[in-house]
Amino acid sequence: MVPYLQPWAQRVVELVRALGGTPEASAMHQAWQTDISRAALANGALIGAFECEPLTGSHASSTVFPAALAVCEREHCDGQAFLTALAVGFEVSARIARTAVGLESVRGFHNPGTQGPFGAAVAVGKLYGFDQEMLVRAMELAGSCSAGLLEFAWSGADTKRLHLGRASQLGLESALLARQGLRGPATVLEGRYGYFNAFSMPPKLDRLVDGLGTDWAIQPPSLKSYATHVTHQAVVQAIQDFKREHPLQPQHITRVVMRCPRASWKIGTPCGRLQASWEGSTACALPEGLVARWR
């Protein structure tokens, strides 16, 4: 499994194994099991480790999916229940994500780390048959698990992957705590000190429920062609196209000049990890065969 080959993913998995836990859910590509909370952490970090998960505007594949998968494994849920929970959790995450304004670009928070717990909590609640009141309780608690700073994009760090795993883990735990009778603030999203006022510039609240029940915010899905940040797909594709039209030898290249939107250039500059920097993506795209294609 390619993600497990990444050193940052290995470190998370090794910690989860060392912590132990009741063997009830699997960590991907591992022969051992742990409890559902730690399984969600490990698998969320693994899925986000190689920058190849499909996007729904919210990275729900790395936040909602691991939580639902762990619970389904423990509770032996059927495929219909699993897919239904994913659809609901993905949709909640996507709607919360699209409602916030400037959460990343202005406020400096990492989108999947902040809204991910909501989607994971709702998905797990759906698997346990929560009614409307209980689903709301799960979201109330999930709001206090929102976290994740975008500073890794400037200095290079492993925290990007942790945000995904933690969101999945804490969203799952929020649903379990709601099941135990705990409650949070009912105005966790729109309240004066709620999610949108804490993490967003003035939000577009109409987008939260616009088309609810008829239009899916998770459609159409966005699939990556290359294992790199979504803002870098075009530059890697351009290099591949250029290489087909103008065969070249990488060792003959002495300088590369790239022009791109200022907003895209910010991601991963100047010292971001290889998969989150324009420089890294370009360096991998030039030699033949070093960029993984996901088509």
N, C-alpha and C positions, 0 to 999 in steps of 0.2 A: 504494500500500500504506500503510494508516493508520499502522502502527508506525514506518515510516521518517520520517513527518512529525514525530515526537517529537524534540526537540533532543538528548536524551541518547542516543537510538539513532543519530542521524546522526553524533555524535562518535565513537562506537565504530566505525561502519562506515568513517568517514574515516581513522581510525587504521589499521584493518586494510588498507585499500587502500594507504596510504602505506608500510606495512611490506612489501608485496609478497608474495612466496611463489610457489611453483610453481603455475601455473594448472590446477587439477584439480577444484575444487568451487566452487559458486556461492554468493554472498551474495545473499539474497533481494532482489528488485527492483533488482538491479544488473546492468550489462552486462558486468562484468569477473569474473574468477575469482581465487581464491587457493588456498593449500594447505588440506587438509582440517582441520587444527588451527585455523587462523584462521577458516575458514568456520564451524566449530562455534561459535566465540566470537561472531562477528558475528550469526549466526542465532539463537543463544540469547538474546542481548541484544535482538534485534528482536522475537522472539516474546513476551518478557516485558515489552516496552516499553509496551504499551497495556492491560495488565491484563485481557485477554479470553481467555487460554488456558484450556482445560478443566482441571479439577483431578482428581488421583487421590490426593490426600493427600500429594503430593510434588512437584508442578510438573514432572513428567517431560516434559511437552510442550515445555518450554524447556531441559531438560537432556539427556534421553535422545534425543529426536527429532532435534535438530540434528546430534548426533554420528553417529547412524545414517544420516541423510540424506547427510551429506558422504561417508561411506565408500561408500554405495551408488552415489553419483554417480561416484566415482572408479573403483570396481571393477565398475560396470555390473551390480549385483545385480538379481535379479528381484523382483517384488512380494511373492511368498511369503516370500522370505528377509528382505525389509525388514519386513514385518508380524510375522514370527516374532521378529525381533530386538527390535522395539518391545515386543511382549508380554512378553518375558523381562526386558528392561531396566526397563520400567514396573513390573513386579511386584516386582523386587528393590528398587527405590526405595521403593515403597509399603510393603513389609514392614519395611524398615529404619526408615522414617519412623514407622510406627505402634508400633514397639517402644520407641523413645526416649520418655522422660518428662520434661517440663519443659525440653526443649531450647531452645525459644524463650521461653516465658513465665517461666522461672526462670533459666536459664543465659545467655540473651541471644544465642543463635546463630540464624542464619537457616537454616531447614530445607533448602531446595533447594540451598543452597551447601555444606552439610555432607554430605548423603547423595547428592546428585546425581551426583558422580563415580563412585560404585559402579554405579548403573544404566547410565550412559553406557559405562563400561568393559565391563560384561557384554554390552550390546547390540552393541558393536563386536566383542567377542570372538566372539559368536555368528555375526556376519557372516563372520568369518574362519575359522569352523569349529573354534574352540578346543574341546578336550576338557575334562573336569572339572578336571584339574590346571591347565591353562592359564587357565581362567576364574577359578579361585581366585587364581592369580598376579596376574591383572589387578586383582582386588579388593584383594589385598594392597597393591599399589602405589597404588590409588585412595584408600585410607584416609588416606594422607599428603597428599592433595590436598584433604581436607575443610576448608572455611573459610567464613567469612561471619558478620559481626556484625550484630545487629538494631538497632544504634544509629541507623540511618537512619530508623527509625520515629518517633524522638523529635525529631530535628533537621532532617529533610528532606535527602535526598542522592540521588545517582544510583547508589549502590552496589548497590541492590536488583537492578537489571537486570544489573549486572556479575556478581553472584553466579551467575546462571543461565548466562550465557555461559561464564564461567570453569569452572563445574562440568562443562559439556558438553565444553569443550576439554580439560581436564585428565583427565577420564575417558577420552576418546578416546586421549590420549597414554599413559595408563596401560596400556591394552590393547596399544598398539604397542610399548611398552617391555617388556611381558611377552613379546611375540612375539620380541623381541630377546634374551630370556633373563634379564632382570632379575627379582628376587624381592623381596617384602616379608615382613612377619611374618604367619605363618599364623593367628595369633590377633588379627588386626587389628580384629575386631569386639568380641569378648568378653574380650580380654586385660586384665590389670591396667592397662595404659596404652593400651588399645585405644579404639576409637571410642565405645562406649557409656559407658565410665568417664570418658572425656574430655569428652564433650558432653552427657551425660544425667544426670538424677537416677537413682536405682536403676531400671534398665530392666525392662520386662516381657518378658523373653527368650522366654517361651513363645509370644508373639505373632509371633516371627520366623518360625517354621515351622509354626504352627498351621494346619491345613487345607491344607498345601502339597500340591499335586497334585490337589486336589479343589475348593478354594475360591480364587477370585481376589480378592486384596486390592484390586485396582484396580476392582472392581465394587461398586456401580454407579458410573459416572462422574458427576462433578459439573460441570454446565455453567452458566456464568454468563449471566445475562440482561442484565447491564450491564457496561460496561468500567470497573470499579472493584474495589477489594479485596473479597474474598469476604465479609468481615464487614459490608460496607456494602450488600449486595444488598437486604436487607430494608428499610432506611431509604429507599432510592431507590424501591423498589416501593411502599412506603407513601405516599410523596409523589405518585407517579403515580396511585395509587388515589384519594387525597384530591383531586387536581386534577380527576379525572373526576367526582367527586361534588360538588365545590364549586369551580366555575370561579373563577379568580382571576388578577389581574394582578401579575406579579412586582414591578413598581415600587411597588405598594402595601404590600409587606411591609417592616416595619421591624424585626422581631425574630423569630427562630426558636428555639424551645426543643426540644431532643431528649432523650429518656430512653432509655437503652440499657444493656446489661450492661457492667460496669466493664471486663471483659477486652477487649471490642470497642472501647470508647472509647480504650483505650491506643494502638491502631494509628493512627499518623499524627498523634498529638497531641504538642505543639501546632503544630508547623511542618512537618508532613509534606507531601510533594508532593501535587498536586491529586488524583490518583487514589488516593492512600493515606491520605486524611483524611476524617473524617466531615463536616467543614466544607466541604471541596471538593466532595464527592459531593452534599451537600445544595444547595450553590450552583448546581451544574450541573443538578440535577434539577428545580429550580423553573421556570426559563424553558423554554418548550416547544421540543423538538427538540434540546436541547444534550447530552442523554445518549444515547450510542450503545447500541442494543438488539441483543442477540446471540441471537435466537431463530429 
